[in-house]
Each structure stands twice: as structure tokens, then as C-alpha cells.
Amino acid sequence: MSETIIDPSVQTSNFKFGFKKDKLGNKRATVEIVGLIPSKEGLINIINGGGKALEFLQELVYDGVRAAIASDVSDDEKFDQNSYNSAELKIGDTTYHKYSFEGIANQPREDRRASSIPEEQWKGFTEDYIKVMPSVSNKTVEQLQAAVYVYVRKFRDIKTDKVSLGKLKEQLALYMQHSQDAENFVDVLELLTKKCDEYLASNDIQKLIANL
């Protein structure tokens, strides 16, 4: 597909797809695709035109809102209807319901990405981490499983413990250096790195509480 397509209703975006090794150690070559995404004008055309395109757009919005809620439900065993009803996000002088479309749109990009990363990618990352790290970190499997638990919960349980955050960030860097499959989990690794850096840089307890 050529990048020279001129159509104000679409814009190009580069997609990169990596693959894990099979049981024989063979690995399919990474596939890079230039895809077409509706531009602002394209989205307006979809809304005005209706039909299947608008139905699909509404499905994507539904999936995005549901994924944001599902991410917090899975991370918080006490999450219930009251948790949903009282969830707020304050941006400047404006307060949004955290799980409204506007609220989700105004969350940090890495928080939105957290809810869109497929479960199988998280699973693949955790399995590879525990496979790679024993020989390079001098950690036991039990210690690595504890680290994975914190990663999957995006550091929420230790977000004010900068010593532990620093150690886990170092271990994450060590994993990226030694794993041959790390490129398959780019979304997970970028999310974890940015989230860890955010907590390490923050000295504002109220901000941390607001990001719960």
C-alpha cells in the first residue's frame, strides 16, 4: 500500500507486528504495514453518513469505554457499582466522570493504552519474563512472580515506594536487554516504563491518590 495516497478523509499510520518463536525455535519475520486511519474530516463523514461505518465507530467507542472499566475492575478486588458511580477525574477546573468518553480521553495516554493491551500480550510478557530473568537477575522464580504481579497491576501497590520502583525499573531494563522476544511486548514495556517514571518523578501525594 502506497503512502502517497492523497485523501483528506484518511491519514497513514505505521503498524509493526512481531511474532514469538514456535516450538522449534523458528520465528516469523516482523511485518510492517502502512494503514489508513480516518482523519478528523473522515470521522465527520462517518458520523454524517451513518450506516455500517457509524455502527463500527460506535462499537469501537463501546469497546474503549468497557476496556477502561474492565482494567480497573480486574486490578481492584473491591470495585463495584459504587466505585464506578463515584469515580471522578479532575483536569484543571473541569471534573469528568472517569469512565465517560470525555474522562477516558483526558486520562494520560499510557493509562488509556493500559486498557487496550490484549490479555494475551500481558500473558506472553509475564511468561517470557519468568523464563528469561532467572539466569540474568539472580532472582528466584518466586521473586520474579512477585515482580510480575506488580507489573501487571502497573505498580499501583508500590507507587509511593521509590526504592522498590527503582529496583523494578532496573529489572525491567535487564529483561529488555536479554530477552529475544522483548519486541513482541513493546506496548507493555513502554507502558510500564512510562508509568514507573511517572511515579518516580512524583512528589505530590494528592496527585498519586487522584490517579488511583
PLY file of the C-alpha trace (Angstrom):
ply
format ascii 1.0
element vertex 212
property float x
property float y
property float z
element edge 211
property int vertex1
property int vertex2
end_header
0.00 0.00 0.00
1.47 3.32 -1.02
1.94 6.22 1.39
1.30 8.67 -1.46
-2.48 8.24 -1.32
-3.98 11.73 -1.13
-7.35 11.70 0.61
-8.20 14.30 3.26
-10.54 11.83 4.96
-7.73 9.44 5.91
-4.24 9.60 7.37
-1.50 6.98 7.32
-0.11 5.19 10.36
2.71 2.66 10.60
1.91 -0.68 12.24
4.58 -3.16 13.28
3.72 -6.77 14.10
6.24 -9.06 15.82
5.93 -12.79 16.40
7.11 -15.23 19.03
9.25 -18.25 18.22
7.44 -21.50 17.64
8.26 -24.75 19.46
11.10 -25.44 17.00
12.69 -22.06 17.58
11.60 -20.62 14.24
10.36 -17.05 14.18
8.29 -15.33 11.52
9.77 -12.10 10.22
8.33 -8.88 11.63
5.60 -7.42 9.41
5.35 -3.64 8.92
2.21 -2.19 7.39
1.14 1.34 6.46
-2.52 1.51 7.44
-5.19 4.12 6.78
-6.94 5.82 9.71
-9.89 8.22 9.41
-8.83 11.84 9.84
-10.99 14.43 11.59
-12.72 15.05 8.28
-13.13 11.31 7.80
-14.75 10.90 11.21
-17.20 13.71 10.43
-18.05 11.96 7.16
-18.65 8.69 9.00
-20.97 10.36 11.53
-22.91 12.21 8.83
-23.05 9.19 6.54
-24.34 6.73 9.11
-24.71 3.08 8.13
-22.22 0.32 8.88
-19.28 2.71 9.24
-21.03 4.61 12.04
-22.08 1.34 13.69
-18.44 0.21 13.67
-17.30 3.54 15.10
-19.83 3.21 17.93
-18.61 -0.35 18.57
-15.04 0.95 18.91
-16.18 3.61 21.38
-18.10 0.97 23.35
-15.04 -1.29 23.43
-12.84 1.58 24.60
-15.15 2.54 27.47
-15.64 -1.07 28.52
-11.89 -1.77 28.42
-11.20 1.21 30.70
-13.70 -0.06 33.25
-12.53 -3.67 32.92
-8.92 -2.68 33.60
-9.81 -1.16 36.97
-12.25 -3.95 37.84
-9.50 -6.54 37.33
-6.99 -4.53 39.38
-9.29 -3.78 42.33
-11.00 -6.71 44.05
-13.37 -4.28 45.82
-14.50 -2.49 42.66
-18.31 -2.34 42.47
-21.14 -0.14 41.22
-20.43 2.44 43.93
-16.80 2.59 42.80
-17.99 3.31 39.28
-20.58 5.89 40.34
-18.10 7.87 42.44
-15.14 7.73 40.04
-14.03 11.24 39.06
-11.17 12.70 37.10
-10.23 16.36 37.66
-8.36 18.13 34.87
-7.69 21.76 35.72
-11.01 23.27 36.73
-13.05 20.60 34.97
-14.26 17.39 36.60
-15.23 14.42 34.45
-16.70 11.07 35.30
-13.61 8.88 34.99
-15.31 6.35 32.72
-17.20 8.75 30.48
-15.79 9.10 26.97
-14.50 12.58 27.84
-12.98 11.31 31.08
-11.15 8.49 29.34
-9.97 10.84 26.58
-8.46 13.18 29.18
-6.53 10.47 31.02
-2.79 10.10 30.37
-2.14 8.24 27.14
-0.37 5.39 28.95
-3.45 4.84 31.13
-5.63 4.57 28.04
-3.17 2.19 26.44
-3.18 0.01 29.55
-6.81 -0.87 28.97
-6.30 -1.59 25.27
-3.37 -4.01 25.54
-4.71 -7.53 24.87
-4.62 -10.00 27.74
-2.59 -12.44 25.65
0.18 -9.84 25.30
0.36 -9.43 29.08
0.40 -13.20 29.45
3.15 -13.56 26.86
5.24 -10.89 28.59
4.90 -12.46 32.05
5.78 -15.93 30.75
8.82 -14.64 28.87
9.94 -12.53 31.86
9.92 -15.52 34.19
11.71 -17.62 31.56
14.46 -15.08 30.84
15.20 -13.50 34.22
16.40 -16.37 36.47
19.70 -16.64 34.62
20.39 -12.90 34.44
18.99 -11.47 37.68
19.93 -13.99 40.40
16.29 -13.89 41.46
14.18 -16.92 42.39
11.07 -17.82 40.45
9.03 -16.76 43.48
10.69 -13.32 43.49
10.11 -12.96 39.75
6.46 -13.93 40.11
6.08 -11.24 42.78
7.63 -8.70 40.39
5.30 -9.80 37.60
2.31 -9.29 39.92
3.39 -5.69 40.46
3.97 -5.15 36.73
0.55 -6.46 35.77
-1.02 -4.09 38.30
1.03 -1.24 36.78
2.91 -0.52 40.04
-0.28 0.55 41.83
0.60 -1.32 45.02
4.04 0.32 45.40
3.56 3.67 43.67
4.90 5.64 46.67
7.81 3.23 47.34
10.52 4.76 45.20
13.19 2.28 46.28
11.13 -0.66 45.05
10.11 1.24 41.92
13.76 1.87 41.11
14.67 -1.79 41.56
11.82 -3.00 39.39
12.70 -0.48 36.71
16.26 -1.85 36.69
14.95 -5.39 36.39
12.70 -4.36 33.54
15.69 -2.84 31.71
17.65 -6.04 32.33
14.84 -8.07 30.83
14.73 -5.87 27.73
18.48 -6.32 27.25
18.38 -10.11 27.41
15.02 -11.18 26.01
14.99 -12.14 22.35
11.22 -11.65 22.29
11.00 -8.26 24.01
9.98 -6.57 20.75
6.77 -8.60 20.85
5.75 -6.78 24.03
6.62 -3.21 23.10
3.24 -1.83 24.21
3.55 -3.47 27.63
7.15 -2.37 28.13
6.53 1.23 27.06
3.53 1.43 29.36
5.41 0.03 32.36
8.45 2.23 31.79
6.40 5.43 31.49
4.21 4.53 34.46
7.23 3.77 36.63
8.93 7.02 35.59
5.74 8.93 36.42
5.63 7.54 39.96
9.38 8.02 40.47
9.14 11.67 39.41
6.10 12.49 41.51
6.37 14.04 44.98
2.71 15.02 45.09
0.80 12.52 47.24
-2.53 14.08 46.31
-1.74 13.57 42.64
-0.96 9.93 43.31
-4.25 9.49 45.14
-6.11 11.18 42.28
-4.62 8.63 39.87
-5.90 5.62 41.81
0 1
1 2
2 3
3 4
4 5
5 6
6 7
7 8
8 9
9 10
10 11
11 12
12 13
13 14
14 15
15 16
16 17
17 18
18 19
19 20
20 21
21 22
22 23
23 24
24 25
25 26
26 27
27 28
28 29
29 30
30 31
31 32
32 33
33 34
34 35
35 36
36 37
37 38
38 39
39 40
40 41
41 42
42 43
43 44
44 45
45 46
46 47
47 48
48 49
49 50
50 51
51 52
52 53
53 54
54 55
55 56
56 57
57 58
58 59
59 60
60 61
61 62
62 63
63 64
64 65
65 66
66 67
67 68
68 69
69 70
70 71
71 72
72 73
73 74
74 75
75 76
76 77
77 78
78 79
79 80
80 81
81 82
82 83
83 84
84 85
85 86
86 87
87 88
88 89
89 90
90 91
91 92
92 93
93 94
94 95
95 96
96 97
97 98
98 99
99 100
100 101
101 102
102 103
103 104
104 105
105 106
106 107
107 108
108 109
109 110
110 111
111 112
112 113
113 114
114 115
115 116
116 117
117 118
118 119
119 120
120 121
121 122
122 123
123 124
124 125
125 126
126 127
127 128
128 129
129 130
130 131
131 132
132 133
133 134
134 135
135 136
136 137
137 138
138 139
139 140
140 141
141 142
142 143
143 144
144 145
145 146
146 147
147 148
148 149
149 150
150 151
151 152
152 153
153 154
154 155
155 156
156 157
157 158
158 159
159 160
160 161
161 162
162 163
163 164
164 165
165 166
166 167
167 168
168 169
169 170
170 171
171 172
172 173
173 174
174 175
175 176
176 177
177 178
178 179
179 180
180 181
181 182
182 183
183 184
184 185
185 186
186 187
187 188
188 189
189 190
190 191
191 192
192 193
193 194
194 195
195 196
196 197
197 198
198 199
199 200
200 201
201 202
202 203
203 204
204 205
205 206
206 207
207 208
208 209
209 210
210 211
